[in-house]
């Protein structure tokens, strides 16, 4: 991992995940159509948000989240 320029394995995993999950913010707007009714728009927005949450969940390392929470708790 370090030979490839990453600080460690976790850094490599995040970089790879970011390459795989390339959904620009425009993705929501590109899917929308002037012919979409409100139910279709709601469904598209929810699916995009669910996808974003799923992608984020897959990237999270529980140990890193716990470390961040501890740092926030101990901060002034």
N, C-alpha and C positions, 0 to 999 in steps of 0.2 A: 504494500500500500504506500509506504513512504517513498519507494523508488518511483512510483507513479506521480509523486508530488502531493499526496494526501497526508494529513497529520496522523492518520491511523485508519483502522478498519471501519469505524463508525463514520468517519468523514467520507470514505469511499462509498459506503452504503447509501449515504444521503445523496451524494453526487449521482450515483446510478439511478436512484429513485427519481431524482429531479429530471434526469434525461428521459425516463420512461413516462413520467406524468407531466406532460407539457400541454396543459389546457389553458390557453390564454384567456384573459378576462373577456375578450371579445366573443368567446365561445357562446356565451349566453345570448348575445345580440345576434350572432350569426344564425342561431337556431330559430330565432323568432321570425314570424312571418306576419305581414299585415292582415292575413286572413285568419290568424289564430284567434280563437275565442278565449275568454278569460280562464276557463277551465284548462285549456291547453297551455296557456302561459303559466299558470300556477304549477302545473305538472312539470313543465320544463325547468322552471326556476327551482323547484324542490329537488328534482333529479340532479341538477348541477350542484346544488348545495350538499346533497347526500354524497355525491361523488367526491367533492372536495373534502368532506369530513372523513370519508373512508380512506382517501389517499393520505390525509394527515395522520390518521390512526395508525396506518401501516408504517409511517416514518418514525413515530414516537418510540423512544426507548424509555421504558419505565424508570430505569436507573437515572437517566438524564432528567426526567420530569421530577423525580424525587429530589435530586440534587438542586434543581432550579427552585423548587418549593422551599427547600431548606435555606438556600441563599436569600430568597425573598423574606422569609420569616426572620432571619437573623440580621437583615439589613436595617440601617437606621432609618 
